Amino acid sequence: MLRKLGRSDLEVSAVGLGCWAIGGPFFLDGKPDGWGDVDDNQSIRAIELALDLGARLFDTADAYGTGHSESVIGRALGKRREDVVIATKFGFTYDQETKALITTDVQPSYIREACAASLRRLNTDYIDLYQIHVGELTDSEADRAGEELEKLCREGAIRYWGWSTDNARAAARMLDFPHFTAVQQELSVFNDGPDMLALCEAENLASLNRSPLAMGMLTGKFSSSTVLPSTDVRAAGHSWVRHFEDGRPKPEVLARVEAIRELLQTGGRTLAQGALSWNLARSAKTVPIPGFKTEAQVRDNLGAMAKGPLPQSVMAEIDKVLALETETV
């Protein structure tokens, strides 16, 4: 199951893989921003399995493990690099010794420096989709970044570029740049993004979907007794982690999962596959990129492609159930 990557000439698997978790530990604002320790050999086996199962999009960032995720991908792809679309991001500066993100920088000179470093770690001479990682920029910052990214396209270092942002107005300003082809927005059953999806559909942009499983909530593996370790981003106290508090799933979110569990499992889907099928049904422009650490997670997530989008009747019923749940909270 393939989807076109926006205005580009690239095709990607309808479900890609998000590579945040395989970057291992790193820190933002002095708090853990990774998903705990990782086994690089296991990550490589999972990527190799993903390739065999038809995955053709791998999304990462230089911030993930301050370069470690990119390095693992570079090792894993090897001679199969030509078979895939690599998407990575820039915009956070970091200290590799302490694994700490420091500040943001989207100045042209830094974009060029970050791109060169990512190319080395990924063991490739081009990046298919290079994305701005900083979600909010001034208009002048965005324009200068776009101009530099177009230069990198002309030079062959990158093929296309995009922006990880939930700001549809800001993304629309980038349409005049010919190689701007994708946005990366948060999108899941629990977090719709109609304005950005409308832009993608009107202007033929790809919508890469981060957190399509709501940071794991939509896998169904958590209960009221779950307590995540302090090394996990979901327990670190970041204000933008909405579905967890102090490492525990919020009760109201657990209730919402249960309310739509049966609907998401329509057609023999697992809960995670149903959540990803919701994304696929939400728009023809969406490409969910669920994270992974293990081969089992890769197999489950990519299995959503064989199941396809949820039927529209089920989508409508989910909307009704969630509206009722919201009213009772």
C-alpha positions in Angstrom: 0.0 0.0 0.0 1.7 3.2 -1.3 1.0 6.9 -1.0 2.5 9.8 -2.9 4.7 12.1 -0.9 2.8 15.3 -1.7 4.0 17.3 -4.6 7.1 15.2 -5.0 7.8 12.3 -7.4 8.3 10.0 -4.4 6.1 7.1 -3.3 6.2 5.9 0.3 4.5 3.1 2.2 1.1 4.2 3.6 2.5 3.5 7.1 6.1 4.6 7.8 8.3 4.2 10.9 9.0 6.9 13.4 12.6 6.5 14.8 12.5 8.7 17.9 12.5 5.8 20.4 15.6 4.0 18.8 17.7 7.1 19.5 18.0 6.1 23.1 18.3 8.6 26.0 18.7 12.3 25.6 17.5 15.4 27.4 15.4 18.5 26.8 15.2 21.3 29.4 17.0 19.0 31.8 14.4 16.3 31.5 14.5 12.9 29.7 13.2 13.3 26.2 13.8 9.7 25.0 12.0 6.5 25.6 14.6 4.8 27.8 17.5 2.6 27.0 17.7 0.8 23.6 19.4 -2.2 22.2 20.9 -1.2 18.8 21.1 -4.7 17.5 17.4 -5.1 18.2 16.7 -1.8 16.5 18.6 -2.9 13.4 16.7 -6.3 13.3 13.4 -4.3 13.6 14.4 -2.1 10.7 15.4 -5.0 8.6 12.1 -6.7 9.3 10.3 -3.5 8.4 12.0 -3.4 5.0 10.9 -7.0 4.4 7.3 -6.1 5.3 7.2 -3.2 2.9 8.1 -0.2 4.9 9.5 2.5 2.6 9.6 5.6 4.9 11.8 6.1 7.9 11.4 9.3 9.8 14.1 10.5 12.3 15.8 13.7 13.5 19.3 14.7 14.5 17.8 15.5 17.9 16.8 11.9 18.6 19.6 10.6 20.9 21.6 13.6 19.5 22.4 11.8 16.3 22.2 8.2 17.5 18.9 7.4 15.7 20.4 8.5 12.4 23.5 6.4 13.0 21.5 3.3 13.7 19.4 3.8 10.5 22.5 4.3 8.5 23.9 1.0 9.8 20.6 -0.8 9.3 19.8 0.2 5.7 23.2 -0.6 4.2 22.8 -1.6 0.5 19.0 -1.2 0.7 19.2 2.6 1.1 17.9 3.1 -2.5 14.7 1.2 -1.6 13.5 3.7 1.0 12.7 7.4 1.7 14.7 8.8 4.6 13.1 11.8 6.3 15.1 13.6 9.0 14.9 16.9 10.8 17.1 19.8 11.9 16.7 22.8 14.1 17.8 21.8 17.6 21.4 22.3 18.6 22.8 19.7 21.1 25.8 18.6 23.1 26.7 15.0 22.2 28.7 14.5 25.3 25.8 15.2 27.7 23.1 14.1 25.2 21.4 17.4 25.9 19.4 19.6 23.4 20.6 23.2 23.9 18.6 25.6 21.8 17.1 26.1 18.4 18.8 27.3 15.2 17.4 27.6 11.7 19.9 30.1 10.3 21.1 29.2 6.8 24.7 28.4 8.0 23.4 26.0 10.7 21.0 24.3 8.3 24.0 23.5 6.0 26.1 22.3 8.9 23.3 20.1 10.3 22.6 18.6 6.9 26.2 17.6 6.4 26.3 16.0 9.8 23.1 14.1 9.1 24.4 12.8 5.8 27.5 11.4 7.5 25.5 9.6 10.2 22.9 8.3 7.8 25.7 7.0 5.5 24.2 8.5 2.5 24.9 11.3 0.0 21.3 12.7 -0.1 18.3 13.1 2.2 14.9 12.4 0.6 12.9 14.7 2.9 14.6 17.3 5.1 12.3 18.8 7.7 12.4 21.9 9.9 12.0 20.5 13.5 11.1 23.8 15.2 7.3 24.1 15.2 7.0 27.9 15.4 9.2 30.4 13.5 8.9 34.0 12.6 8.0 34.7 9.0 11.5 36.0 8.3 13.1 32.9 9.9 10.9 30.6 7.8 11.6 32.5 4.6 15.4 32.3 5.1 15.2 28.6 6.0 13.1 27.9 2.9 15.6 29.7 0.7 18.5 27.7 2.1 16.6 24.4 1.8 15.9 25.2 -1.9 19.7 25.7 -2.4 20.4 22.3 -0.9 17.8 20.8 -3.3 19.6 22.4 -6.2 22.9 21.0 -5.0 21.5 17.5 -4.6 22.1 17.2 -0.8 18.3 16.9 -0.3 15.5 16.0 -2.7 12.6 17.7 -1.0 11.8 19.4 2.3 9.0 19.9 4.8 8.1 21.3 8.2 7.1 19.6 11.5 4.5 22.1 12.6 0.8 22.2 13.6 0.5 25.8 12.4 -1.4 25.6 9.1 -1.1 29.3 8.4 2.7 29.1 8.7 2.9 26.0 6.5 0.8 27.7 3.8 3.4 30.5 3.5 5.9 27.8 2.3 3.9 26.8 -0.8 5.8 29.2 -3.1 8.9 27.1 -2.6 8.9 24.4 -5.3 10.4 21.6 -3.2 8.2 22.1 -0.2 6.2 18.9 -0.2 5.2 17.7 3.3 4.2 18.8 6.8 4.5 16.7 9.9 1.6 17.2 12.2 0.3 15.5 15.3 -2.6 13.4 14.3 -4.5 10.6 16.0 -8.0 9.5 17.0 -7.5 11.7 20.1 -6.0 14.7 18.3 -7.4 15.7 15.0 -5.9 18.4 12.8 -8.6 19.6 10.3 -7.0 22.9 9.3 -3.7 21.3 8.3 -5.4 18.4 6.6 -7.5 20.8 4.6 -4.3 22.6 3.5 -2.6 19.3 2.5 -5.6 18.2 0.5 -6.0 21.6 -1.3 -2.3 22.0 -2.1 -1.2 18.4 -2.6 1.0 18.2 0.4 1.8 15.0 2.3 0.7 14.9 6.0 3.2 12.8 8.0 1.5 12.0 11.3 3.5 12.0 14.5 2.2 10.4 17.6 -0.6 8.4 15.7 -0.8 6.0 18.6 -1.0 8.9 21.2 2.4 8.0 22.7 1.3 4.4 23.1 -2.1 5.0 24.6 -3.8 3.6 21.5 -2.0 0.3 21.7 -4.1 -0.7 24.7 -1.1 -1.9 26.7 -1.6 0.5 29.6 -3.9 0.3 32.6 -4.6 2.3 35.8 -1.7 0.4 37.5 0.9 1.4 34.9 3.8 3.5 36.1 6.4 4.4 33.6 10.1 4.9 34.7 11.5 8.4 35.1 13.8 7.8 32.1 10.7 7.7 29.8 9.7 11.0 28.1 6.1 10.3 29.2 7.1 10.4 32.9 9.5 13.4 32.6 7.0 16.2 33.3 7.0 17.9 29.9 4.0 20.1 29.6 3.2 18.9 26.0 2.8 15.3 27.2 -1.0 15.3 27.5 -2.1 11.7 28.0 0.1 10.9 30.9 0.7 12.5 34.3 3.7 11.6 36.5 4.3 8.5 34.3 0.7 7.3 34.8 -2.0 7.1 32.0 -4.7 9.6 32.7 -7.9 7.9 33.8 -10.1 9.8 31.4 -7.8 8.8 28.5 -8.0 5.2 29.5 -11.8 5.5 29.5 -11.7 6.9 26.0 -9.6 4.0 24.8 -12.1 1.5 26.2 -15.0 3.4 24.7 -13.7 3.0 21.1 -11.7 -0.3 21.5 -14.3 -2.4 19.7 -14.7 0.0 16.9 -11.0 0.3 16.3 -10.8 -3.5 16.2 -13.2 -3.7 13.3 -12.2 -6.2 10.7 -9.9 -8.2 12.9 -7.5 -5.3 13.5 -5.4 -5.0 16.6 -6.1 -1.8 18.6 -2.9 -0.2 17.2 -3.8 -1.2 13.7 -7.3 0.3 14.1 -5.8 3.6 15.3 -3.5 3.7 12.3 -6.3 2.7 10.0 -8.2 5.7 11.4 -5.4 7.9 10.2 -5.4 6.3 6.8 -9.2 6.9 6.5 -8.9 10.5 7.7 -7.4 11.7 4.5 -5.7 10.3 1.4 -2.7 12.6 2.2 -1.9 11.0 5.6 1.1 8.8 6.3 1.2 7.8 10.0 4.7 7.2 11.4 4.3 5.2 14.6 7.4 4.6 16.8 8.9 1.3 17.6 11.6 -0.5 19.6 10.9 -4.1 18.9 10.2 -6.4 15.9 6.7 -7.2 17.4 5.8 -3.5 17.3 7.0 -3.2 13.7 5.0 -6.2 12.6 1.8 -5.0 14.4 2.1 -1.4 13.1 2.8 -2.3 9.5 0.0 -4.8 9.5 -2.4 -1.9 9.3 -1.5 -1.5 5.6 -3.0 -4.9 4.8 -6.2 -3.9 6.7 -6.5 -0.6 4.9 -8.4 2.5 6.0 -11.3 2.1 8.5 -14.8 2.2 6.8 -16.4 5.6 6.9 -19.3 4.2 8.9 -16.9 3.2 11.6 -15.2 6.6 11.4 -18.6 8.3 12.0 -19.4 6.0 14.9 -16.0 6.8 16.5 -16.8 10.5 16.2 -20.1 10.0 18.0 -18.6 8.0 20.8 -15.8 10.4 21.5 -18.2 13.3 21.4 -20.2 11.7 24.1 -17.1 10.8 26.1 -16.0 14.5 26.0 -19.4 15.6 27.2 -19.2 13.4 30.3 -15.6 14.4 31.3 
